[in-house]
Amino acid sequence: MNSRLSVETLAADAVEPITSAGDARLGIAVLAGIAVIVLLITRLRLHAFLALTIGSLALGAFAGAPLGKVIASFTAGLGSTVAGVGVLIALGAILGKLLADSGGADQIVDTILERASGRAMPWAMVLIASIIGLPLFFEVGIVLLIPVVLLVAKRGDYSLMRIGIPALAGLSVMHGLVPPHPGPLVAIDAVDANLGVTLALGVLIAVPTVIIAGPVFSRFAARWVDVPVPERLVPQRPSEDLATRPGFGVTVVTVLLPVVLMLSHALVEIVVDDPEARVQRITAVIGAPLIALLAAVVVGMFTLGRAAGFTRERLSTTVDRSLAPIAGVLLIVGAGGGFKQTLIDAGVGDMILNLSEDWSIPALLLGWLIAVAIRLATGSATVATISAAGLVAPLAADMSTTHTALLVLAIGAGSLFFSHVNDAGFWLVKEYFGMSVVQTLKTWSVMESVISVVAVSLVLLLSLVI
């Protein structure tokens, strides 16, 4: 039984497209709709939620679809997407907040750094970022880890790029390739992929990708850009005696718990070829994303919160504060789902399917190319993932379980390609590291491209053997 993220979307029930426009007009409508989104985000600095909403309406208008049908498609897509992934995003945010507020994140960082020095430090940083990046949003991970990067570089007299690039690579790879991050979750939902298989293959691809884009590439980045640690941004950390923190082992176990539960279901499905077997039914429940993340949150309240001395009131406050910042993320993801559904109901999926047959481009490569184009245009990895997944969803209909998962990963890889000036992450890295625009392009932007190219290359290689 496949792990599902939501109920069937409107696409599954749609008998005919909402417009009778031919492929030419529909293709122009798609380009125009995406152009509207790009213009609103990059030029007018409009919030991505509003840009995606307006872009969906523009797409329908250019395609000649009735406004009522466009609105119905958009709202259905928005509702089903939020219903499917909204709870998971909220649970991930709670777990991340518990990790940060309890000092568990600091404990992981400090413990690993105590055991690493010299040449091992870049490898320690990529390990830290990969572990921390599992439950945290990319932006939260940057804010949490960059002060640590600056401290390590300053106190150990290391090159800022040699320490910083591995940390950024770890966060970025987790964000683009490994659920339960929002982008991969939405793509899994869009193409009806198996979450456990996608998670297993995502981790398999993430390991060599993060090694090449992190510790290996950081050697070149350190030669290309040599900037001093910005003194004004180096944090003054309080004395360790001022707070009680959870232990390293229990913190790592808590963070990895949802991953282990979801992977257990995927492994049992592979080994036990009987959907009615008791072990498969049990792992299907505990390996469901909702149960896995909920279990981690409940466990984290004791292993992280209570271990740090949190009272019931403090735990409640932590949960409250974790949910407020994700409102914007939920709206963007929901609007992206609405845009995706508008694309599907307009018949764009069938058009892409026909064109892909004429172009003779493999589906995995096509998904990557579309995600790259949207990433370059909008600057948003999440928007690129959602839009590309909606466009190539029909291609997954006849794919095997493993190849559907690889399609998700190809799209995720494309969504990370060459972050530049229209990406908020670009400016965040630039300001924290005290670099110029050109220096940021030569380091951060190239690193993102390395991740994208290496990951899709591994996806294509795996598709030949599994």
C-alpha positions in Angstrom: 0.0 0.0 0.0 1.5 3.3 -1.0 1.9 6.1 1.6 -0.5 8.8 0.7 -0.3 12.5 1.6 -3.8 13.6 0.8 -7.1 12.6 -0.7 -7.3 12.4 -4.5 -7.0 15.8 -6.1 -9.4 17.2 -8.5 -7.3 16.0 -11.4 -8.2 12.4 -10.7 -11.9 13.2 -11.1 -11.6 15.6 -14.0 -13.3 14.2 -17.1 -12.5 17.0 -19.5 -10.3 20.1 -19.4 -11.8 23.4 -18.3 -10.9 24.9 -21.7 -11.0 23.7 -25.3 -7.9 25.7 -26.3 -5.5 24.0 -28.7 -2.0 23.2 -27.7 -0.6 26.4 -29.2 -2.9 28.7 -27.3 -2.5 26.6 -24.2 1.3 26.7 -24.5 1.1 30.5 -24.8 -1.2 30.7 -21.8 1.2 28.7 -19.7 4.1 30.9 -20.6 2.0 34.0 -20.0 0.8 32.7 -16.6 4.4 31.9 -15.5 5.6 35.3 -16.9 3.0 37.0 -14.7 4.2 35.1 -11.6 7.8 35.9 -12.4 7.0 39.6 -13.0 5.0 39.9 -9.8 7.7 38.2 -7.7 10.9 39.6 -9.2 9.9 43.1 -10.4 7.0 44.1 -8.1 8.2 42.2 -5.1 4.8 40.8 -4.5 4.4 37.9 -2.0 4.6 34.5 -3.7 1.1 33.6 -2.4 -0.5 36.5 -4.2 1.6 36.1 -7.3 0.7 32.4 -7.6 -3.0 33.3 -7.2 -3.0 36.0 -9.8 -0.9 33.9 -12.1 -3.4 31.1 -11.9 -6.2 33.4 -12.9 -4.1 34.9 -15.7 -3.4 31.4 -17.0 -7.1 30.6 -17.2 -7.8 33.9 -18.8 -5.2 33.5 -21.5 -6.4 30.0 -22.2 -10.0 31.2 -22.6 -11.3 29.2 -19.7 -14.5 30.4 -17.8 -13.5 32.3 -14.7 -15.8 30.2 -12.5 -14.0 27.0 -13.6 -10.6 28.5 -13.0 -11.5 29.6 -9.5 -13.0 26.2 -8.8 -9.8 24.5 -10.0 -7.5 26.8 -8.0 -9.5 26.5 -4.7 -9.7 22.7 -5.0 -6.0 22.5 -5.6 -5.2 24.8 -2.7 -7.5 23.0 -0.4 -6.3 19.5 -1.2 -2.7 20.5 -1.0 -3.0 22.2 2.4 -5.1 19.3 3.7 -2.4 16.9 2.6 0.8 18.6 3.7 -0.3 21.4 6.0 -0.4 19.2 9.1 3.0 17.7 8.3 4.5 21.1 7.8 3.0 22.2 11.2 4.4 19.1 13.0 7.8 19.7 11.4 7.8 23.3 12.6 6.9 22.2 16.2 9.7 19.7 16.2 12.2 22.2 14.9 11.2 24.8 17.5 11.6 22.2 20.3 15.0 21.4 19.0 16.1 25.0 18.9 14.6 26.3 22.1 15.6 23.3 24.3 19.3 23.7 23.3 19.2 20.3 21.6 20.5 21.8 18.4 23.4 23.4 20.3 24.1 20.1 21.9 24.4 18.3 18.6 26.7 21.1 17.3 28.9 21.3 20.3 29.3 17.5 20.7 30.4 17.0 17.1 32.7 19.9 17.1 34.5 18.6 20.2 35.4 15.5 18.2 36.5 17.3 15.0 39.4 19.5 14.1 41.6 20.5 11.2 40.7 18.8 8.0 37.8 17.0 9.6 36.0 20.2 10.4 34.3 20.7 7.0 33.0 17.1 7.3 31.7 17.8 10.8 29.9 20.9 9.5 28.2 19.0 6.7 27.1 16.3 9.2 25.8 18.9 11.6 23.8 20.7 8.9 22.4 17.4 7.5 21.1 16.3 10.9 19.8 19.7 11.8 18.3 20.2 8.4 16.1 17.1 8.6 13.3 18.7 10.7 13.9 22.4 10.0 12.9 24.7 7.2 15.8 25.9 5.1 15.6 29.5 6.3 15.4 28.4 10.0 18.4 26.1 9.5 20.5 29.0 8.0 19.6 31.3 10.9 20.4 28.5 13.4 23.7 27.3 11.8 25.4 30.4 10.4 26.2 31.9 13.8 27.9 28.5 14.6 29.8 28.7 11.3 31.0 32.2 12.1 32.0 31.1 15.6 33.9 28.0 14.4 35.7 30.0 11.6 36.6 32.8 14.0 37.8 30.8 17.0 39.5 28.1 14.9 41.0 30.5 12.3 39.4 28.6 9.5 38.5 29.9 6.0 34.9 31.1 6.2 34.1 29.3 2.8 35.8 26.1 3.9 33.4 25.9 6.9 30.3 27.6 5.5 29.9 25.9 2.2 29.5 22.4 3.7 26.9 23.7 6.2 24.9 25.4 3.4 25.2 22.3 1.2 23.8 20.0 4.0 20.8 22.3 4.5 20.1 22.8 0.9 20.3 19.1 0.0 17.9 18.2 2.8 15.6 20.9 1.7 15.4 19.9 -1.9 15.6 16.1 -1.8 14.5 14.7 1.5 10.9 14.7 2.9 9.3 15.9 5.2 10.4 19.2 3.7 7.5 21.0 1.9 8.8 20.8 -1.6 9.4 17.1 -1.8 6.1 16.4 0.1 4.1 18.4 -2.4 5.9 16.8 -5.4 5.2 13.3 -3.9 1.5 14.2 -3.6 1.4 15.6 -7.1 2.8 12.6 -8.9 1.4 10.0 -6.5 4.8 8.7 -5.4 5.5 6.5 -2.5 6.8 8.6 0.4 8.9 5.8 2.0 10.6 4.9 -1.3 11.2 8.5 -2.1 12.7 9.1 1.3 15.0 6.0 1.0 16.2 7.0 -2.5 16.5 10.7 -1.5 18.8 9.8 1.3 20.8 7.5 -1.0 21.3 10.4 -3.5 21.7 13.0 -0.8 24.9 11.5 0.7 27.2 11.6 -2.3 25.6 14.9 -3.5 26.3 16.7 -0.2 29.9 15.3 -0.1 30.7 16.7 -3.5 28.9 20.0 -3.1 30.1 20.5 0.5 33.5 19.5 1.6 34.9 18.9 -1.9 33.5 22.0 -3.5 34.4 24.2 -0.5 38.1 23.7 -1.4 37.5 25.6 -4.6 35.2 28.1 -3.1 37.8 29.0 -0.5 40.3 29.7 -3.3 37.9 31.8 -5.3 36.6 33.9 -2.4 38.6 34.7 0.8 36.5 37.0 3.0 37.1 37.6 6.7 34.5 36.7 9.3 32.2 39.6 9.8 33.0 40.7 13.4 29.6 42.4 13.9 27.8 39.1 13.3 29.9 36.8 15.4 27.5 35.9 18.3 28.4 36.1 22.0 27.3 32.8 23.3 26.2 32.5 27.0 27.9 30.3 29.5 27.0 26.7 29.1 26.2 26.6 32.9 23.3 28.9 32.4 21.0 26.3 30.8 20.2 22.6 31.1 20.3 20.9 27.7 19.1 17.4 26.5 21.8 14.9 25.9 23.4 14.3 22.4 22.2 10.8 22.0 18.6 11.3 22.9 18.5 14.5 20.8 19.7 12.7 17.7 17.3 9.8 18.3 14.4 12.2 18.5 15.4 14.1 15.3 15.8 10.8 13.4 12.7 9.1 14.8 10.3 10.2 12.0 12.8 9.2 9.3 13.3 5.8 10.8 9.6 5.1 11.1 8.9 6.1 7.5 11.9 4.1 6.2 10.7 1.1 8.2 7.5 1.0 6.2 9.3 1.3 2.9 11.7 -1.5 3.8 8.9 -3.8 4.9 7.0 -3.1 1.7 10.0 -4.2 -0.3 10.7 -7.4 1.8 7.2 -8.5 2.6 5.2 -8.9 -0.6 1.8 -9.2 1.1 -0.3 -6.1 1.9 -2.4 -8.1 4.3 0.6 -9.2 6.4 0.4 -8.0 10.0 3.9 -6.5 10.0 3.1 -4.5 6.8 -0.2 -3.2 8.3 1.6 -2.2 11.5 4.4 -0.4 9.7 1.9 1.2 7.3 0.4 3.0 10.4 3.5 3.9 12.2 5.3 4.8 9.0 2.6 7.2 7.8 4.0 10.7 7.7 1.4 12.1 10.1 1.9 9.4 12.7 5.7 9.4 12.3 6.0 13.2 12.8 3.4 13.3 15.5 5.3 10.6 17.4 8.5 12.6 17.1 6.8 15.7 18.4 5.3 13.9 21.4 8.5 12.2 22.2 10.4 15.5 21.7 8.2 17.2 24.4 9.8 14.8 26.9 13.3 14.1 25.5 13.9 17.8 24.5 11.4 20.0 26.3 11.2 18.4 29.7 15.0 17.6 29.6 15.6 21.3 29.3 13.4 22.0 32.3 10.4 23.3 30.3 7.2 23.5 32.3 3.8 22.7 30.7 3.2 26.4 30.1 6.6 26.8 28.4 5.9 23.8 26.2 2.6 25.3 25.2 4.3 28.6 24.4 6.9 26.9 22.3 4.3 25.1 20.2 2.4 28.4 19.8 5.5 30.2 18.6 6.4 27.5 16.2 3.1 27.7 14.3 2.9 31.5 13.6 5.9 31.7 11.3 4.7 28.9 9.0 1.5 30.7 7.9 3.3 32.2 4.9 4.8 28.9 4.0 1.4 27.2 4.1 -0.2 29.9 1.9 2.6 29.7 -0.7 2.4 25.9 -0.7 -1.4 26.0 -1.0 -1.4 28.6 -3.8 1.3 26.5 -5.5 -1.1 23.5 -5.3 -3.9 25.7 -6.7 -1.6 26.8 -9.6 -0.7 23.1 -10.2 -4.4 22.1 -10.3 -5.2 24.9 -12.7 -2.4 23.7 -15.0 -3.8 20.1 -14.8 -7.4 21.0 -15.3 -6.6 23.2 -18.3 -5.1 20.2 -20.0 -1.5 21.3 -19.7 -0.4 17.9 -18.5 -1.7 16.2 -21.6 0.0 18.9 -23.7 3.3 18.3 -22.0 2.9 14.5 -22.4 2.3 14.9 -26.1 5.3 17.3 -26.5 7.6 15.0 -24.5 6.8 12.2 -26.9 7.8 14.5 -29.8 10.9 15.8 -28.1 12.0 12.3 -27.1 13.3 13.7 -23.8 13.2 11.2 -20.9 10.6 12.1 -18.3 13.2 12.4 -15.5 15.3 14.9 -17.5 12.2 16.8 -18.6 11.0 17.2 -14.9 14.5 18.5 -14.0 14.6 21.0 -17.0 11.2 22.4 -16.2 12.1 22.8 -12.5 15.4 24.5 -13.5 13.6 27.0 -15.8 11.0 27.9 -13.1 13.7 28.2 -10.4 15.8 30.5 -12.5 12.7 32.6 -13.3 11.1 32.9 -9.9 14.0 32.2 -7.5 11.8 30.0 -5.4 12.7 26.3 -5.0 9.2 25.6 -3.6 7.4 27.3 -6.5 9.7 25.5 -9.0 9.0 22.1 -7.3 5.2 22.6 -7.1 4.8 23.9 -10.7 7.1 21.3 -12.3 5.4 18.5 -10.5 2.0 19.7 -11.7 3.3 19.9 -15.3 4.9 16.4 -15.4 2.4 14.6 -13.2 0.8 12.8 -16.2 4.1 11.3 -17.1 4.1 9.3 -13.9 1.0 7.4 -14.7 2.7 4.5 -16.2 5.9 4.6 -14.1 7.0 2.0 -11.6 7.1 3.0 -7.9 10.9 3.6 -7.9 10.8 5.6 -11.1 8.0 7.8 -9.8 10.1 8.5 -6.7 13.1 9.3 -8.9 10.9 11.8 -10.8 10.2 13.6 -7.5 13.9 13.7 -6.8 14.7 14.9 -10.4 12.3 17.8 -9.9 13.7 18.5 -6.4 17.2 18.6 -7.9 16.1 21.1 -10.6 14.5 23.3 -8.0 17.9 24.0 -6.5 19.7 25.1 -9.6 21.7 28.4 -9.5 20.1 30.5 -6.8 20.6 34.2 -7.7 19.4 37.7 -7.0 15.7 36.8 -7.1 16.1 34.3 -4.3 15.7 35.4 -0.6 18.3 32.7 0.4 20.9 34.4 -1.9 20.6 37.7 0.1 20.5 35.9 3.4 23.8 34.1 2.7 25.4 37.3 1.2 24.6 39.4 4.3 25.6 36.8 6.9 28.9 36.1 5.2 29.6 39.7 4.4 30.2 39.0 0.7 29.5 41.0 -2.4 27.0 40.0 -5.0 29.7 38.6 -7.3 31.3 36.7 -4.4 28.0 35.2 -3.5 27.4 34.1 -7.1 30.8 32.5 -7.2 30.2 30.5 -4.1 26.6 30.0 -3.0 25.1 30.1 -6.5 27.7 27.7 -8.0 27.3 25.4 -5.0 23.5 25.2 -5.6 24.2 24.4 -9.3 26.6 21.6 -8.3 24.0 20.1 -6.0 21.4 20.2 -8.8 23.6 18.7 -11.5 25.2 16.0 -9.3 21.7 15.0 -7.9 20.1 14.7 -11.3 23.1 12.7 -12.7 22.7 10.2 -9.8 18.9 10.1 -10.4 19.5 9.2 -14.1 22.1 6.6 -13.2 19.8 5.0 -10.7 17.0 4.9 -13.2 19.1 2.6 -15.4 19.6 0.0 -12.7 16.4 0.0 -10.7 
